[in-house]
Amino acid sequence: MEQLLQTRCFNGTQFRFRHDSPLLQCAMTFSLYLPDTATADNPVPCVYWLSGLTCNDENFTTKAGAQRIASELGLALVVPDMSPRGNHVADDPGYDLGQGAGFYVNATQPPWSAHYKMFDYISDELPHLIEGHFPISQQRALSGHSMGGHGALVIGLRQPSRYSSISAFSPICAPSACQWGQKAFTHYFGRDDELWRTYDAAALIANTTARVPILIDQGEDDEFLHTQLLPDNLLQAAANYPMLTFNSRPGYDHSYFFVCSFIDTHLQFHAACFRRDRETE
Amino acid sequence: MEQLLQTRCFNGTQFRFRHDSPLLQCAMTFSLYLPDTATADNPVPCVYWLSGLTCNDENFTTKAGAQRIASELGLALVVPDMSPRGNHVADDPGYDLGQGAGFYVNATQPPWSAHYKMFDYISDELPHLIEGHFPISQQRALSGHSMGGHGALVIGLRQPSRYSSISAFSPICAPSACQWGQKAFTHYFGRDDELWRTYDAAALIANTTARVPILIDQGEDDEFLHTQLLPDNLLQAAANYPMLTFNSRPGYDHSYFFVCSFIDTHLQFHAACFRRDRETE
């Protein structure tokens, strides 16, 4: 691993690393925040933040203001990039397909299937790397914004035993039913309805036996609310899911001004779930 | 004024505006954060944030995480751009001269003297505009980063009756003695030592009768500490200045990871000075 950044931030250290991913067959960059409480004798739980369309690991790291509360709560933050990258990796001129738009799926269709395996990267390869190199425990949570909120919900609902909690800001709740998701899924999967459903939070939550606590915040002035995000589809499908809190926030939009306003409550939620899991072990 | 942005952020509203500046003879953009407590009947004090080289109003607004504590303390935040802008405005290919590098001075040398009057813009034209349009009182403070820390110190020390307090992160403390300042001052002023001293915080503080409280934070791992910032020059010159607090912070660098880590303490400092000034009125 190549270290790109190390600097003090609140009561902890902000890092940035690049590593070669055997799974994705390209170099990948991620940011890592470690609170001072993280030591070899005291590995800390970790929140994985999944970013939205056009972002990389730097948007959340520089804009969300999450390090303050993470250092208070003793949480590590891992912020991966959200698609494979490189000149040899398939791409598309659109901002909503290809590099910068990985949608956290394992693509099955060429040319995407060669590198676009972000589901396995986030849920398996990256945690393995992180937990092997840093004082970070195997207690994991997922959070994310927009396309990253979709990723957090889908990965957490499909692998509930691996995560203590899931949260999302302004998530794409039903990608099968919105333009962003339909375009991406058509390219990554072709017209395979059954496969689409396995990457659609609204479809997953209707039938899951998972019982991972979920927290969602959604701004009411979000410009994508009624066209791309469709939280009502998720809420209707989640009628029997007992552990979902949904906060509708008047006046907030789709930006990081919204994320930074409520990131404290999300990290507090994850810290409480980690604590509860440790106590019931 | 043209409104470019309005969205909720913490318990307040984040705005961005563009206006035509008669003084600078160009369009200027600024960001404004108003806490919910600001009303026509309750105008709130205002902290002006002055940005560093290559920045505009968006760096602080998106990266410093200042809105949370500003809304708690009931402070407005105004973040101006830091040079005149436009195709008709003199510029230079270097990042440290011309557009993006106004140095908060009134330039006297052509071609710069036509538009580069940032000292008057920050200390006079902009506050006049702000206090005439928004529920903001005439209690003002200055804060800034790097070149903006220089601006905050120079403007506040030269106009102490207009400001309750000054703070700075990683300021250029003695521009006459560092490469950044020497290059800019030579272009903006020519070789006029007396004029240079009026824009040099270390020179100003040695002889001032001002008694504005000053708070400075400086990261010890700052890559510009010993070449461009030179805080020791300021501290030596300030031997008789009774109201200067200087914090040297091990491990922090020159980035906004440092600013966000201590912005709370700076805004708390300004709020305390505003309160003291109101009580002694």
Interface residues (C-beta under 8 A of the other chain):
Chain A: T7 R8 C9 F10 T13 Q14 T62 K63 G65 Q67 R68 G219 D221 R249 P250 G251 Y252 D253 S255 Y256 F257 F258 C260 S261
Chain B: T7 R8 C9 F10 T13 Q14 T62 K63 G65 Q67 R68 G219 D221 R249 P250 G251 Y252 D253 S255 Y256 F257 F258 C260 S261
